[in-house]
Amino acid sequence: MSRAVHIDANMQVVIDCCDKHAIGISVIEPLQSGGTRVVLNNSDGAASLRIRMKKNLILGPVTRSGLYMRRAPLPYR
């Protein structure tokens, strides 16, 4: 099962839900087509979020922004 979930809600709502239920987020980004794309740390977290936000899931294709920058890795020390 994919760790990526597309949700029809803003980023803060998704972050708050994940914090409330102790679901670890790997990457989160706004979708150009509206909503949020979130990648969870594991598939169990993704399954849990899908159950908790089932009314807000985007099941069809989405448009991601080509300009969104992922988190830069921390420099090695």
N, CA, C and O atoms as a Tripos MOL2 file, in Angstrom:
@<TRIPOS>MOLECULE
protein
  308   307    77     0     0
PROTEIN
NO_CHARGES

@<TRIPOS>ATOM
      1 N           0.8460   -1.1780    0.0000 N.3       1 MET1
      2 CA          0.0000    0.0000    0.0000 C.3       1 MET1
      3 C           0.8930    1.2420    0.0000 C.2       1 MET1
      4 O           1.9420    1.2670    0.6420 O.2       1 MET1
      5 N           0.4670    2.2490   -0.7150 N.am      2 SER2
      6 CA          1.2380    3.4790   -0.8440 C.3       2 SER2
      7 C           1.2330    4.2830    0.4580 C.2       2 SER2
      8 O           0.2450    4.3040    1.1920 O.2       2 SER2
      9 N           2.3440    4.9320    0.7190 N.am      3 ARG3
     10 CA          2.4250    5.8230    1.8860 C.3       3 ARG3
     11 C           1.9020    7.2110    1.5620 C.2       3 ARG3
     12 O           1.7000    8.0160    2.4710 O.2       3 ARG3
     13 N           1.6770    7.5130    0.2800 N.am      4 ALA4
     14 CA          1.1930    8.8300   -0.1430 C.3       4 ALA4
     15 C          -0.3320    8.8690   -0.0930 C.2       4 ALA4
     16 O          -1.0060    7.9330   -0.5230 O.2       4 ALA4
     17 N          -0.8640    9.9750    0.4410 N.am      5 VAL5
     18 CA         -2.3050   10.1600    0.5470 C.3       5 VAL5
     19 C          -2.6340   11.5590    0.0380 C.2       5 VAL5
     20 O          -1.9590   12.5250    0.3910 O.2       5 VAL5
     21 N          -3.6720   11.6680   -0.7920 N.am      6 HIS6
     22 CA         -4.1450   12.9600   -1.2870 C.3       6 HIS6
     23 C          -5.4320   13.2970   -0.5480 C.2       6 HIS6
     24 O          -6.3840   12.5170   -0.5520 O.2       6 HIS6
     25 N          -5.4520   14.4720    0.0880 N.am      7 ILE7
     26 CA         -6.5730   14.8450    0.9470 C.3       7 ILE7
     27 C          -7.1030   16.2110    0.5390 C.2       7 ILE7
     28 O          -6.3290   17.1340    0.2870 O.2       7 ILE7
     29 N          -8.4240   16.3370    0.4760 N.am      8 ASP8
     30 CA         -9.0720   17.6050    0.1540 C.3       8 ASP8
     31 C          -9.2320   18.4210    1.4400 C.2       8 ASP8
     32 O         -10.3340   18.5670    1.9690 O.2       8 ASP8
     33 N          -8.1140   18.9440    1.9250 N.am      9 ALA9
     34 CA         -8.0680   19.7810    3.1250 C.3       9 ALA9
     35 C          -6.7610   20.5610    3.0700 C.2       9 ALA9
     36 O          -5.8310   20.1800    2.3590 O.2       9 ALA9
     37 N          -6.6970   21.6620    3.8290 N.am     10 ASN10
     38 CA         -5.4410   22.4140    3.8110 C.3      10 ASN10
     39 C          -4.3790   21.7070    4.6570 C.2      10 ASN10
     40 O          -4.6840   20.7960    5.4270 O.2      10 ASN10
     41 N          -3.1490   22.1370    4.5000 N.am     11 MET11
     42 CA         -2.0210   21.4590    5.1470 C.3      11 MET11
     43 C          -2.1480   21.4430    6.6640 C.2      11 MET11
     44 O          -1.8270   20.4360    7.2940 O.2      11 MET11
     45 N          -2.6110   22.5400    7.2660 N.am     12 GLN12
     46 CA         -2.6780   22.6160    8.7230 C.3      12 GLN12
     47 C          -3.6720   21.6050    9.2910 C.2      12 GLN12
     48 O          -3.4250   21.0320   10.3520 O.2      12 GLN12
     49 N          -4.7750   21.3810    8.6120 N.am     13 VAL13
     50 CA         -5.7600   20.3850    9.0620 C.3      13 VAL13
     51 C          -5.1380   18.9910    9.0610 C.2      13 VAL13
     52 O          -5.3410   18.2150    9.9950 O.2      13 VAL13
     53 N          -4.3870   18.6780    8.0180 N.am     14 VAL14
     54 CA         -3.7330   17.3710    7.9140 C.3      14 VAL14
     55 C          -2.6650   17.2270    8.9990 C.2      14 VAL14
     56 O          -2.5680   16.1790    9.6380 O.2      14 VAL14
     57 N          -1.8700   18.2690    9.2080 N.am     15 ILE15
     58 CA         -0.8310   18.2390   10.2420 C.3      15 ILE15
     59 C          -1.4580   18.0470   11.6180 C.2      15 ILE15
     60 O          -0.9690   17.2470   12.4160 O.2      15 ILE15
     61 N          -2.5420   18.7800   11.9020 N.am     16 ASP16
     62 CA         -3.2110   18.6560   13.2000 C.3      16 ASP16
     63 C          -3.7540   17.2460   13.4210 C.2      16 ASP16
     64 O          -3.6400   16.7050   14.5210 O.2      16 ASP16
     65 N          -4.3390   16.6490   12.3910 N.am     17 CYS17
     66 CA         -4.8690   15.2850   12.5060 C.3      17 CYS17
     67 C          -3.7380   14.2900   12.7750 C.2      17 CYS17
     68 O          -3.8690   13.4010   13.6160 O.2      17 CYS17
     69 N          -2.6330   14.4490   12.0580 N.am     18 CYS18
     70 CA         -1.4940   13.5430   12.2550 C.3      18 CYS18
     71 C          -0.8930   13.7030   13.6480 C.2      18 CYS18
     72 O          -0.5210   12.7130   14.2790 O.2      18 CYS18
     73 N          -0.7960   14.9370   14.1320 N.am     19 ASP19
     74 CA         -0.2820   15.1630   15.4870 C.3      19 ASP19
     75 C          -1.2050   14.5530   16.5350 C.2      19 ASP19
     76 O          -0.7430   13.9250   17.4870 O.2      19 ASP19
     77 N          -2.5000   14.7380   16.3570 N.am     20 LYS20
     78 CA         -3.4820   14.2350   17.3190 C.3      20 LYS20
     79 C          -3.4250   12.7140   17.4490 C.2      20 LYS20
     80 O          -3.6100   12.1720   18.5390 O.2      20 LYS20
     81 N          -3.1690   12.0290   16.3330 N.am     21 HIS21
     82 CA         -3.1830   10.5670   16.3320 C.3      21 HIS21
     83 C          -1.7860    9.9520   16.2360 C.2      21 HIS21
     84 O          -1.6530    8.7590   15.9640 O.2      21 HIS21
     85 N          -0.7450   10.7580   16.4590 N.am     22 ALA22
     86 CA          0.6530   10.2970   16.4640 C.3      22 ALA22
     87 C           1.0210    9.5660   15.1720 C.2      22 ALA22
     88 O           1.5920    8.4760   15.2010 O.2      22 ALA22
     89 N           0.6850   10.1850   14.0450 N.am     23 ILE23
     90 CA          1.0250    9.6430   12.7300 C.3      23 ILE23
     91 C           2.1910   10.4610   12.1960 C.2      23 ILE23
     92 O           2.0840   11.6810   12.0700 O.2      23 ILE23
     93 N           3.2980    9.8080   11.8820 N.am     24 GLY24
     94 CA          4.5030   10.5030   11.4340 C.3      24 GLY24
     95 C           4.4350   10.9160    9.9750 C.2      24 GLY24
     96 O           4.1070   10.1110    9.1030 O.2      24 GLY24
     97 N           4.7490   12.1860    9.7170 N.am     25 ILE25
     98 CA          4.7490   12.7230    8.3560 C.3      25 ILE25
     99 C           6.1760   12.7460    7.8270 C.2      25 ILE25
    100 O           7.0900   13.2300    8.4960 O.2      25 ILE25
    101 N           6.3570   12.2190    6.6260 N.am     26 SER26
    102 CA          7.6510   12.2760    5.9590 C.3      26 SER26
    103 C           7.7480   13.5390    5.1120 C.2      26 SER26
    104 O           8.7090   14.2990    5.2290 O.2      26 SER26
    105 N           6.7420   13.7630    4.2490 N.am     27 VAL27
    106 CA          6.7030   14.9320    3.3610 C.3      27 VAL27
    107 C           5.2630   15.3990    3.2460 C.2      27 VAL27
    108 O           4.3410   14.5850    3.1960 O.2      27 VAL27
    109 N           5.0720   16.7160    3.2050 N.am     28 ILE28
    110 CA          3.7400   17.2660    2.9930 C.3      28 ILE28
    111 C           3.8590   18.4380    2.0350 C.2      28 ILE28
    112 O           4.7930   19.2340    2.1340 O.2      28 ILE28
    113 N           2.9100   18.5460    1.1040 N.am     29 GLU29
    114 CA          2.9560   19.6390    0.1350 C.3      29 GLU29
    115 C           1.5470   19.9810   -0.3310 C.2      29 GLU29
    116 O           0.6820   19.1080   -0.3900 O.2      29 GLU29
    117 N           1.3130   21.2510   -0.6610 N.am     30 PRO30
    118 CA          0.0080   21.6210   -1.2240 C.3      30 PRO30
    119 C          -0.0870   21.1400   -2.6650 C.2      30 PRO30
    120 O           0.9200   21.0740   -3.3700 O.2      30 PRO30
    121 N          -1.2740   20.8100   -3.0920 N.am     31 LEU31
    122 CA         -1.5030   20.3810   -4.4700 C.3      31 LEU31
    123 C          -1.9790   21.5650   -5.3020 C.2      31 LEU31
    124 O          -2.7850   22.3740   -4.8420 O.2      31 LEU31
    125 N          -1.4830   21.6600   -6.5080 N.am     32 GLN32
    126 CA         -1.8800   22.7400   -7.3990 C.3      32 GLN32
    127 C          -3.3690   22.6300   -7.7450 C.2      32 GLN32
    128 O          -4.0340   23.6430   -7.9620 O.2      32 GLN32
    129 N          -3.8800   21.4180   -7.7960 N.am     33 SER33
    130 CA         -5.2900   21.2060   -8.1120 C.3      33 SER33
    131 C          -6.1930   21.3760   -6.8900 C.2      33 SER33
    132 O          -7.4100   21.2190   -6.9940 O.2      33 SER33
    133 N          -5.6080   21.6950   -5.7370 N.am     34 GLY34
    134 CA         -6.3670   21.8840   -4.5050 C.3      34 GLY34
    135 C          -6.2150   20.6960   -3.5780 C.2      34 GLY34
    136 O          -6.2670   19.5470   -4.0170 O.2      34 GLY34
    137 N          -6.0290   20.9660   -2.3160 N.am     35 GLY35
    138 CA         -5.8510   19.9100   -1.3340 C.3      35 GLY35
    139 C          -4.3950   19.7610   -0.9270 C.2      35 GLY35
    140 O          -3.5790   20.6570   -1.1490 O.2      35 GLY35
    141 N          -4.0810   18.6250   -0.3330 N.am     36 THR36
    142 CA         -2.7530   18.3720    0.2200 C.3      36 THR36
    143 C          -2.3050   16.9640   -0.1360 C.2      36 THR36
    144 O          -3.0970   16.0220   -0.1160 O.2      36 THR36
    145 N          -1.0290   16.8350   -0.4600 N.am     37 ARG37
    146 CA         -0.4120   15.5210   -0.6500 C.3      37 ARG37
    147 C           0.4910   15.2980    0.5530 C.2      37 ARG37
    148 O           1.3510   16.1260    0.8540 O.2      37 ARG37
    149 N           0.2970   14.1970    1.2300 N.am     38 VAL38
    150 CA          1.1200   13.8830    2.3930 C.3      38 VAL38
    151 C           1.6740   12.4730    2.2310 C.2      38 VAL38
    152 O           0.9550   11.5510    1.8450 O.2      38 VAL38
    153 N           2.9560   12.3180    2.5290 N.am     39 VAL39
    154 CA          3.6010   11.0070    2.5300 C.3      39 VAL39
    155 C           3.9350   10.7010    3.9810 C.2      39 VAL39
    156 O           4.6400   11.4600    4.6460 O.2      39 VAL39
    157 N           3.4180    9.5760    4.4580 N.am     40 LEU40
    158 CA          3.6120    9.1940    5.8500 C.3      40 LEU40
    159 C           4.8570    8.3390    6.0170 C.2      40 LEU40
    160 O           5.3800    7.7980    5.0430 O.2      40 LEU40
    161 N           5.3280    8.2170    7.2460 N.am     41 ASN41
    162 CA          6.5480    7.4550    7.5230 C.3      41 ASN41
    163 C           6.3960    5.9610    7.2460 C.2      41 ASN41
    164 O           7.3700    5.2980    6.8890 O.2      41 ASN41
    165 N           5.1950    5.4310    7.4050 N.am     42 ASN42
    166 CA          4.9920    4.0000    7.1430 C.3      42 ASN42
    167 C           3.5780    3.7580    6.6140 C.2      42 ASN42
    168 O           2.7170    4.6350    6.6920 O.2      42 ASN42
    169 N           3.3540    2.5780    6.0850 N.am     43 SER43
    170 CA          2.0530    2.2700    5.4810 C.3      43 SER43
    171 C           0.9470    2.1460    6.5270 C.2      43 SER43
    172 O          -0.2220    2.3720    6.2160 O.2      43 SER43
    173 N           1.3020    1.7910    7.7630 N.am     44 ASP44
    174 CA          0.2940    1.7410    8.8260 C.3      44 ASP44
    175 C          -0.2550    3.1310    9.1150 C.2      44 ASP44
    176 O          -1.4560    3.3030    9.3220 O.2      44 ASP44
    177 N           0.6380    4.1270    9.1280 N.am     45 GLY45
    178 CA          0.2090    5.5120    9.3250 C.3      45 GLY45
    179 C          -0.6760    5.9830    8.1860 C.2      45 GLY45
    180 O          -1.6570    6.6920    8.4080 O.2      45 GLY45
    181 N          -0.3310    5.5890    6.9600 N.am     46 ALA46
    182 CA         -1.1350    5.9650    5.7950 C.3      46 ALA46
    183 C          -2.5290    5.3400    5.8830 C.2      46 ALA46
    184 O          -3.5260    6.0040    5.6000 O.2      46 ALA46
    185 N          -2.5960    4.0810    6.2710 N.am     47 ALA47
    186 CA         -3.8920    3.4070    6.4060 C.3      47 ALA47
    187 C          -4.7340    4.0710    7.4950 C.2      47 ALA47
    188 O          -5.9400    4.2550    7.3310 O.2      47 ALA47
    189 N          -4.0950    4.4260    8.5990 N.am     48 SER48
    190 CA         -4.8010    5.0860    9.6950 C.3      48 SER48
    191 C          -5.3440    6.4490    9.2630 C.2      48 SER48
    192 O          -6.4810    6.7930    9.5840 O.2      48 SER48
    193 N          -4.5370    7.2220    8.5360 N.am     49 LEU49
    194 CA         -4.9840    8.5390    8.0740 C.3      49 LEU49
    195 C          -6.1180    8.3950    7.0600 C.2      49 LEU49
    196 O          -7.0590    9.1880    7.0720 O.2      49 LEU49
    197 N          -6.0390    7.3970    6.1880 N.am     50 ARG50
    198 CA         -7.1170    7.1700    5.2130 C.3      50 ARG50
    199 C          -8.4430    6.8800    5.9170 C.2      50 ARG50
    200 O          -9.4950    7.3420    5.4750 O.2      50 ARG50
    201 N          -8.3930    6.1210    7.0020 N.am     51 ILE51
    202 CA         -9.6090    5.8060    7.7590 C.3      51 ILE51
    203 C         -10.1370    7.0560    8.4500 C.2      51 ILE51
    204 O         -11.3390    7.3220    8.4210 O.2      51 ILE51
    205 N          -9.2470    7.8220    9.0700 N.am     52 ARG52
    206 CA         -9.6600    8.9960    9.8410 C.3      52 ARG52
    207 C         -10.1640   10.1410    8.9630 C.2      52 ARG52
    208 O         -11.0100   10.9230    9.3960 O.2      52 ARG52
    209 N          -9.6540   10.2470    7.7400 N.am     53 MET53
    210 CA        -10.0540   11.3480    6.8580 C.3      53 MET53
    211 C         -10.7340   10.8280    5.5870 C.2      53 MET53
    212 O         -10.5860   11.4170    4.5170 O.2      53 MET53
    213 N         -11.4820    9.7200    5.7090 N.am     54 LYS54
    214 CA        -12.0610    9.0780    4.5260 C.3      54 LYS54
    215 C         -13.0270    9.9770    3.7620 C.2      54 LYS54
    216 O         -13.1830    9.8100    2.5520 O.2      54 LYS54
    217 N         -13.6750   10.9180    4.4270 N.am     55 LYS55
    218 CA        -14.6000   11.8230    3.7410 C.3      55 LYS55
    219 C         -13.8620   12.8640    2.9090 C.2      55 LYS55
    220 O         -14.4570   13.4800    2.0240 O.2      55 LYS55
    221 N         -12.5790   13.0690    3.1780 N.am     56 ASN56
    222 CA        -11.8000   14.1030    2.4930 C.3      56 ASN56
    223 C         -10.7990   13.5320    1.4970 C.2      56 ASN56
    224 O         -10.0300   14.2970    0.9140 O.2      56 ASN56
    225 N         -10.7770   12.2310    1.2800 N.am     57 LEU57
    226 CA         -9.8030   11.6390    0.3640 C.3      57 LEU57
    227 C         -10.0650   12.0600   -1.0770 C.2      57 LEU57
    228 O         -11.2150   12.1470   -1.5080 O.2      57 LEU57
    229 N          -8.9980   12.3190   -1.8120 N.am     58 ILE58
    230 CA         -9.0770   12.5760   -3.2460 C.3      58 ILE58
    231 C          -8.6850   11.2660   -3.9250 C.2      58 ILE58
    232 O          -7.5440   10.8220   -3.8040 O.2      58 ILE58
    233 N          -9.6120   10.6560   -4.6270 N.am     59 LEU59
    234 CA         -9.3610    9.3490   -5.2270 C.3      59 LEU59
    235 C          -8.9090    9.4340   -6.6770 C.2      59 LEU59
    236 O          -8.2950    8.4960   -7.1870 O.2      59 LEU59
    237 N          -9.2000   10.5340   -7.3410 N.am     60 GLY60
    238 CA         -8.8360   10.6860   -8.7450 C.3      60 GLY60
    239 C          -7.4480   11.2780   -8.9080 C.2      60 GLY60
    240 O          -6.7090   11.4410   -7.9370 O.2      60 GLY60
    241 N          -7.1030   11.5980  -10.1490 N.am     61 PRO61
    242 CA         -5.7870   12.1980  -10.4190 C.3      61 PRO61
    243 C          -5.6870   13.6120   -9.8400 C.2      61 PRO61
    244 O          -6.6810   14.3340   -9.7530 O.2      61 PRO61
    245 N          -4.4830   13.9870   -9.4510 N.am     62 VAL62
    246 CA         -4.2220   15.3210   -8.9010 C.3      62 VAL62
    247 C          -3.0880   15.9690   -9.6810 C.2      62 VAL62
    248 O          -2.3260   15.2910  -10.3690 O.2      62 VAL62
    249 N          -2.9860   17.2860   -9.5670 N.am     63 THR63
    250 CA         -1.9090   18.0190  -10.2180 C.3      63 THR63
    251 C          -0.9680   18.5510   -9.1550 C.2      63 THR63
    252 O          -1.3570   19.3600   -8.3120 O.2      63 THR63
    253 N           0.2710   18.0900   -9.2030 N.am     64 ARG64
    254 CA          1.2880   18.5720   -8.2700 C.3      64 ARG64
    255 C           2.0160   19.7520   -8.8890 C.2      64 ARG64
    256 O           2.1290   19.8490  -10.1110 O.2      64 ARG64
    257 N           2.5050   20.6390   -8.0550 N.am     65 SER65
    258 CA          3.2410   21.8010   -8.5350 C.3      65 SER65
    259 C           4.6670   21.4000   -8.8690 C.2      65 SER65
    260 O           5.3350   20.7410   -8.0720 O.2      65 SER65
    261 N           5.1310   21.7950  -10.0380 N.am     66 GLY66
    262 CA          6.5090   21.5240  -10.4200 C.3      66 GLY66
    263 C           7.4930   22.4430   -9.7240 C.2      66 GLY66
    264 O           8.7000   22.2030   -9.7490 O.2      66 GLY66
    265 N           6.9790   23.4980   -9.1000 N.am     67 LEU67
    266 CA          7.8510   24.4760   -8.4490 C.3      67 LEU67
    267 C           8.0310   24.2170   -6.9640 C.2      67 LEU67
    268 O           8.8480   24.8790   -6.3250 O.2      67 LEU67
    269 N           7.2820   23.2620   -6.3920 N.am     68 TYR68
    270 CA          7.3770   23.0180   -4.9580 C.3      68 TYR68
    271 C           8.7060   22.3520   -4.6390 C.2      68 TYR68
    272 O           9.0540   21.3310   -5.2320 O.2      68 TYR68
    273 N           9.4450   22.9300   -3.7030 N.am     69 MET69
    274 CA         10.7610   22.4010   -3.3190 C.3      69 MET69
    275 C          10.6040   21.4550   -2.1370 C.2      69 MET69
    276 O           9.9480   21.7810   -1.1470 O.2      69 MET69
    277 N          11.2030   20.3040   -2.2510 N.am     70 ARG70
    278 CA         11.1910   19.3810   -1.1190 C.3      70 ARG70
    279 C          12.1420   19.9030   -0.0540 C.2      70 ARG70
    280 O          12.9410   20.8070   -0.3020 O.2      70 ARG70
    281 N          12.0440   19.3260    1.1230 N.am     71 ARG71
    282 CA         12.9710   19.7220    2.1850 C.3      71 ARG71
    283 C          14.3860   19.3870    1.7650 C.2      71 ARG71
    284 O          14.6520   18.2970    1.2590 O.2      71 ARG71
    285 N          15.2810   20.3160    1.9730 N.am     72 ALA72
    286 CA         16.6910   20.0600    1.6640 C.3      72 ALA72
    287 C          17.2870   19.1970    2.7740 C.2      72 ALA72
    288 O          16.9920   19.4230    3.9470 O.2      72 ALA72
    289 N          18.1110   18.2220    2.4320 N.am     73 PRO73
    290 CA         18.7320   17.3990    3.4770 C.3      73 PRO73
    291 C          19.6770   18.2370    4.3290 C.2      73 PRO73
    292 O          20.2850   19.1970    3.8560 O.2      73 PRO73
    293 N          19.7820   17.8540    5.5780 N.am     74 LEU74
    294 CA         20.6970   18.5570    6.4740 C.3      74 LEU74
    295 C          22.1320   18.2710    6.0640 C.2      74 LEU74
    296 O          22.4520   17.1450    5.6820 O.2      74 LEU74
    297 N          22.9940   19.2650    6.1380 N.am     75 PRO75
    298 CA         24.3950   19.0250    5.7690 C.3      75 PRO75
    299 C          25.0610   18.0770    6.7630 C.2      75 PRO75
    300 O          24.7750   18.1110    7.9590 O.2      75 PRO75
    301 N          25.9430   17.2400    6.2550 N.am     76 TYR76
    302 CA         26.6670   16.2990    7.1060 C.3      76 TYR76
    303 C          27.6900   17.0610    7.9320 C.2      76 TYR76
    304 O          28.3840   17.9370    7.4170 O.2      76 TYR76
    305 N          27.7830   16.7320    9.1980 N.am     77 ARG77
    306 CA         28.7730   17.4000   10.0680 C.3      77 ARG77
    307 C          29.7650   16.4140   10.5880 C.2      77 ARG77
    308 O          30.6710   16.7850   11.3340 O.2      77 ARG77
@<TRIPOS>BOND
     1     1     2 1
     2     2     3 1
     3     3     4 2
     4     3     5 am
     5     5     6 1
     6     6     7 1
     7     7     8 2
     8     7     9 am
     9     9    10 1
    10    10    11 1
    11    11    12 2
    12    11    13 am
    13    13    14 1
    14    14    15 1
    15    15    16 2
    16    15    17 am
    17    17    18 1
    18    18    19 1
    19    19    20 2
    20    19    21 am
    21    21    22 1
    22    22    23 1
    23    23    24 2
    24    23    25 am
    25    25    26 1
    26    26    27 1
    27    27    28 2
    28    27    29 am
    29    29    30 1
    30    30    31 1
    31    31    32 2
    32    31    33 am
    33    33    34 1
    34    34    35 1
    35    35    36 2
    36    35    37 am
    37    37    38 1
    38    38    39 1
    39    39    40 2
    40    39    41 am
    41    41    42 1
    42    42    43 1
    43    43    44 2
    44    43    45 am
    45    45    46 1
    46    46    47 1
    47    47    48 2
    48    47    49 am
    49    49    50 1
    50    50    51 1
    51    51    52 2
    52    51    53 am
    53    53    54 1
    54    54    55 1
    55    55    56 2
    56    55    57 am
    57    57    58 1
    58    58    59 1
    59    59    60 2
    60    59    61 am
    61    61    62 1
    62    62    63 1
    63    63    64 2
    64    63    65 am
    65    65    66 1
    66    66    67 1
    67    67    68 2
    68    67    69 am
    69    69    70 1
    70    70    71 1
    71    71    72 2
    72    71    73 am
    73    73    74 1
    74    74    75 1
    75    75    76 2
    76    75    77 am
    77    77    78 1
    78    78    79 1
    79    79    80 2
    80    79    81 am
    81    81    82 1
    82    82    83 1
    83    83    84 2
    84    83    85 am
    85    85    86 1
    86    86    87 1
    87    87    88 2
    88    87    89 am
    89    89    90 1
    90    90    91 1
    91    91    92 2
    92    91    93 am
    93    93    94 1
    94    94    95 1
    95    95    96 2
    96    95    97 am
    97    97    98 1
    98    98    99 1
    99    99   100 2
   100    99   101 am
   101   101   102 1
   102   102   103 1
   103   103   104 2
   104   103   105 am
   105   105   106 1
   106   106   107 1
   107   107   108 2
   108   107   109 am
   109   109   110 1
   110   110   111 1
   111   111   112 2
   112   111   113 am
   113   113   114 1
   114   114   115 1
   115   115   116 2
   116   115   117 am
   117   117   118 1
   118   118   119 1
   119   119   120 2
   120   119   121 am
   121   121   122 1
   122   122   123 1
   123   123   124 2
   124   123   125 am
   125   125   126 1
   126   126   127 1
   127   127   128 2
   128   127   129 am
   129   129   130 1
   130   130   131 1
   131   131   132 2
   132   131   133 am
   133   133   134 1
   134   134   135 1
   135   135   136 2
   136   135   137 am
   137   137   138 1
   138   138   139 1
   139   139   140 2
   140   139   141 am
   141   141   142 1
   142   142   143 1
   143   143   144 2
   144   143   145 am
   145   145   146 1
   146   146   147 1
   147   147   148 2
   148   147   149 am
   149   149   150 1
   150   150   151 1
   151   151   152 2
   152   151   153 am
   153   153   154 1
   154   154   155 1
   155   155   156 2
   156   155   157 am
   157   157   158 1
   158   158   159 1
   159   159   160 2
   160   159   161 am
   161   161   162 1
   162   162   163 1
   163   163   164 2
   164   163   165 am
   165   165   166 1
   166   166   167 1
   167   167   168 2
   168   167   169 am
   169   169   170 1
   170   170   171 1
   171   171   172 2
   172   171   173 am
   173   173   174 1
   174   174   175 1
   175   175   176 2
   176   175   177 am
   177   177   178 1
   178   178   179 1
   179   179   180 2
   180   179   181 am
   181   181   182 1
   182   182   183 1
   183   183   184 2
   184   183   185 am
   185   185   186 1
   186   186   187 1
   187   187   188 2
   188   187   189 am
   189   189   190 1
   190   190   191 1
   191   191   192 2
   192   191   193 am
   193   193   194 1
   194   194   195 1
   195   195   196 2
   196   195   197 am
   197   197   198 1
   198   198   199 1
   199   199   200 2
   200   199   201 am
   201   201   202 1
   202   202   203 1
   203   203   204 2
   204   203   205 am
   205   205   206 1
   206   206   207 1
   207   207   208 2
   208   207   209 am
   209   209   210 1
   210   210   211 1
   211   211   212 2
   212   211   213 am
   213   213   214 1
   214   214   215 1
   215   215   216 2
   216   215   217 am
   217   217   218 1
   218   218   219 1
   219   219   220 2
   220   219   221 am
   221   221   222 1
   222   222   223 1
   223   223   224 2
   224   223   225 am
   225   225   226 1
   226   226   227 1
   227   227   228 2
   228   227   229 am
   229   229   230 1
   230   230   231 1
   231   231   232 2
   232   231   233 am
   233   233   234 1
   234   234   235 1
   235   235   236 2
   236   235   237 am
   237   237   238 1
   238   238   239 1
   239   239   240 2
   240   239   241 am
   241   241   242 1
   242   242   243 1
   243   243   244 2
   244   243   245 am
   245   245   246 1
   246   246   247 1
   247   247   248 2
   248   247   249 am
   249   249   250 1
   250   250   251 1
   251   251   252 2
   252   251   253 am
   253   253   254 1
   254   254   255 1
   255   255   256 2
   256   255   257 am
   257   257   258 1
   258   258   259 1
   259   259   260 2
   260   259   261 am
   261   261   262 1
   262   262   263 1
   263   263   264 2
   264   263   265 am
   265   265   266 1
   266   266   267 1
   267   267   268 2
   268   267   269 am
   269   269   270 1
   270   270   271 1
   271   271   272 2
   272   271   273 am
   273   273   274 1
   274   274   275 1
   275   275   276 2
   276   275   277 am
   277   277   278 1
   278   278   279 1
   279   279   280 2
   280   279   281 am
   281   281   282 1
   282   282   283 1
   283   283   284 2
   284   283   285 am
   285   285   286 1
   286   286   287 1
   287   287   288 2
   288   287   289 am
   289   289   290 1
   290   290   291 1
   291   291   292 2
   292   291   293 am
   293   293   294 1
   294   294   295 1
   295   295   296 2
   296   295   297 am
   297   297   298 1
   298   298   299 1
   299   299   300 2
   300   299   301 am
   301   301   302 1
   302   302   303 1
   303   303   304 2
   304   303   305 am
   305   305   306 1
   306   306   307 1
   307   307   308 2
@<TRIPOS>SUBSTRUCTURE
     1 MET1         2 RESIDUE 1 A MET
     2 SER2         6 RESIDUE 1 A SER
     3 ARG3        10 RESIDUE 1 A ARG
     4 ALA4        14 RESIDUE 1 A ALA
     5 VAL5        18 RESIDUE 1 A VAL
     6 HIS6        22 RESIDUE 1 A HIS
     7 ILE7        26 RESIDUE 1 A ILE
     8 ASP8        30 RESIDUE 1 A ASP
     9 ALA9        34 RESIDUE 1 A ALA
    10 ASN10       38 RESIDUE 1 A ASN
    11 MET11       42 RESIDUE 1 A MET
    12 GLN12       46 RESIDUE 1 A GLN
    13 VAL13       50 RESIDUE 1 A VAL
    14 VAL14       54 RESIDUE 1 A VAL
    15 ILE15       58 RESIDUE 1 A ILE
    16 ASP16       62 RESIDUE 1 A ASP
    17 CYS17       66 RESIDUE 1 A CYS
    18 CYS18       70 RESIDUE 1 A CYS
    19 ASP19       74 RESIDUE 1 A ASP
    20 LYS20       78 RESIDUE 1 A LYS
    21 HIS21       82 RESIDUE 1 A HIS
    22 ALA22       86 RESIDUE 1 A ALA
    23 ILE23       90 RESIDUE 1 A ILE
    24 GLY24       94 RESIDUE 1 A GLY
    25 ILE25       98 RESIDUE 1 A ILE
    26 SER26      102 RESIDUE 1 A SER
    27 VAL27      106 RESIDUE 1 A VAL
    28 ILE28      110 RESIDUE 1 A ILE
    29 GLU29      114 RESIDUE 1 A GLU
    30 PRO30      118 RESIDUE 1 A PRO
    31 LEU31      122 RESIDUE 1 A LEU
    32 GLN32      126 RESIDUE 1 A GLN
    33 SER33      130 RESIDUE 1 A SER
    34 GLY34      134 RESIDUE 1 A GLY
    35 GLY35      138 RESIDUE 1 A GLY
    36 THR36      142 RESIDUE 1 A THR
    37 ARG37      146 RESIDUE 1 A ARG
    38 VAL38      150 RESIDUE 1 A VAL
    39 VAL39      154 RESIDUE 1 A VAL
    40 LEU40      158 RESIDUE 1 A LEU
    41 ASN41      162 RESIDUE 1 A ASN
    42 ASN42      166 RESIDUE 1 A ASN
    43 SER43      170 RESIDUE 1 A SER
    44 ASP44      174 RESIDUE 1 A ASP
    45 GLY45      178 RESIDUE 1 A GLY
    46 ALA46      182 RESIDUE 1 A ALA
    47 ALA47      186 RESIDUE 1 A ALA
    48 SER48      190 RESIDUE 1 A SER
    49 LEU49      194 RESIDUE 1 A LEU
    50 ARG50      198 RESIDUE 1 A ARG
    51 ILE51      202 RESIDUE 1 A ILE
    52 ARG52      206 RESIDUE 1 A ARG
    53 MET53      210 RESIDUE 1 A MET
    54 LYS54      214 RESIDUE 1 A LYS
    55 LYS55      218 RESIDUE 1 A LYS
    56 ASN56      222 RESIDUE 1 A ASN
    57 LEU57      226 RESIDUE 1 A LEU
    58 ILE58      230 RESIDUE 1 A ILE
    59 LEU59      234 RESIDUE 1 A LEU
    60 GLY60      238 RESIDUE 1 A GLY
    61 PRO61      242 RESIDUE 1 A PRO
    62 VAL62      246 RESIDUE 1 A VAL
    63 THR63      250 RESIDUE 1 A THR
    64 ARG64      254 RESIDUE 1 A ARG
    65 SER65      258 RESIDUE 1 A SER
    66 GLY66      262 RESIDUE 1 A GLY
    67 LEU67      266 RESIDUE 1 A LEU
    68 TYR68      270 RESIDUE 1 A TYR
    69 MET69      274 RESIDUE 1 A MET
    70 ARG70      278 RESIDUE 1 A ARG
    71 ARG71      282 RESIDUE 1 A ARG
    72 ALA72      286 RESIDUE 1 A ALA
    73 PRO73      290 RESIDUE 1 A PRO
    74 LEU74      294 RESIDUE 1 A LEU
    75 PRO75      298 RESIDUE 1 A PRO
    76 TYR76      302 RESIDUE 1 A TYR
    77 ARG77      306 RESIDUE 1 A ARG
